Amino acid sequence: MAEENRNVQPEGNKLTAGAMKEARQAYESFDSFVAVREEDSTLVIAGKLILRFMGIVIMIVLSPFLLIGLAIAFAAVL
């Protein structure tokens, strides 16, 4: 039984690592998109600041759902 758990655990870690890598890449691409550059006009800077603010709000709103999902996932594993 313990041997079966050892075989399952690395696969789960690979899936988690892959999901974390994809999430990191998505955040980095969003961050580079909304980064303010010297050649940006005032209107573009304002739009990028609004997009960055909206991204922060979306992450805050989604965080309780992510926590609930993690709690359910851990309960299912145990």
Phi, psi and omega in degrees: 000314180296327179294323177296319179297323179294325180287327182281323187298313180299325178296319177296321178294324178295318179295318179295316180297321178295318179294320179294322179295316179295320178295319179296318179296320179296317179294318180296322178292320177296317181297319179290329179293319184266007178290136180279129180244161183297324184280356180287141176282170181299321180294319179293320178299317179297318179296319179292323177294321177295316178298319179296317178298317179295322177297318178296316180297318180296318179296321179293319181293322182281342185300319178298323179293323177293320179295320178295317178298319177295320179297319178294319179296317179293323178295324180291326180288321181284000000 
